[in-house]
Structure formats: structure tokens, C-alpha cells
């Protein structure tokens, strides 16, 4: 279980888009690190490529000024949930993005717990 805090969802569209940008950066950084670690290269390469593709598609599909939230889990969540935090140190970020897409913005200061 990933601990949740008082602010799981993004407050607004701007923060949501920033979370997606941050996740793309983190995935690219993870991909660069894997290229130098032969033990994980084969196992993690496909995972990183798939995750980056999903995030880029998500970013491109959204209007930055008013991103449409679907109310559903994002396509990458099966992979994220199955991946140990040791291999995905920014898992909490992916959970926040999904929580925002699924539950909406946290503009009322509600505390939503995602397990």
C-alpha cells in the first residue's frame, strides 16, 4: 500500500498537467538509469517504454487549459499497481495522476485515500 496524504489529487488543471510532466521526466530518468544497469535492462526496458508511451499519449490528448478527466483508471495503472516501489520510486506520482483522472480535482480540500 502507498501512503496517502491530505492531497492525493491535483488541486486544479495546472497542477495535473505538472504532475504528468514530472512523471514523464521521472520515466525518462528511469530509462536512462536502466541503460547503464545490465541486470535490469532486459526486464525493465519494455516496462519503461510502455509507461513513457502511455504518459506521452495522455499529455498529447489533453487540453492543457482544461484537461478532460475520464473518471476511470488510466491505461498504465495495471502495470503501475503490479510494480514494486523499489522498481518504480515515483509510484506515488502515478497514483496521484490516476486519482485525479478518476476522482476529479481536490479543490475542496477533500482527503481521498488510494490503496
BELUR-V861808 format. One record per residue. RES is the residue in one small letter. NEAR is the number of other ideal C-beta (glycine too) atoms within 8 Angstrom. Layout:
# BELUR-V861808
{{RES NEAR} {RES NEAR}}
This chain:
# BELUR-V861808
{{x 3} {x 9} {x 5} {x 9} {x 6} {x 4} {x 7} {x 12} {x 13} {x 13} {x 8} {x 8} {x 11} {x 6} {x 9} {x 13} {x 12} {x 9} {x 13} {x 13} {x 9} {x 10} {x 13} {x 12} {x 8} {x 11} {x 13} {x 9} {x 8} {x 13} {x 12} {x 8} {x 8} {x 12} {x 7} {x 5} {x 8} {x 4} {x 4} {x 9} {x 10} {x 5} {x 6} {x 11} {x 10} {x 6} {x 11} {x 12} {x 9} {x 10} {x 12} {x 12} {x 8} {x 11} {x 13} {x 9} {x 8} {x 11} {x 11} {x 6} {x 5} {x 10} {x 6} {x 6} {x 4} {x 5} {x 9} {x 6} {x 9} {x 7} {x 7} {x 6} {x 8} {x 12} {x 6} {x 11} {x 10} {x 8} {x 10} {x 13} {x 6} {x 5} {x 10} {x 5} {x 8} {x 5} {x 9} {x 11} {x 8} {x 11} {x 11} {x 8} {x 11} {x 13} {x 12} {x 12} {x 15} {x 13} {x 12} {x 15} {x 12} {x 11} {x 8} {x 7} {x 11} {x 13} {x 6} {x 4} {x 6} {x 6} {x 9} {x 10} {x 6} {x 9} {x 5}}
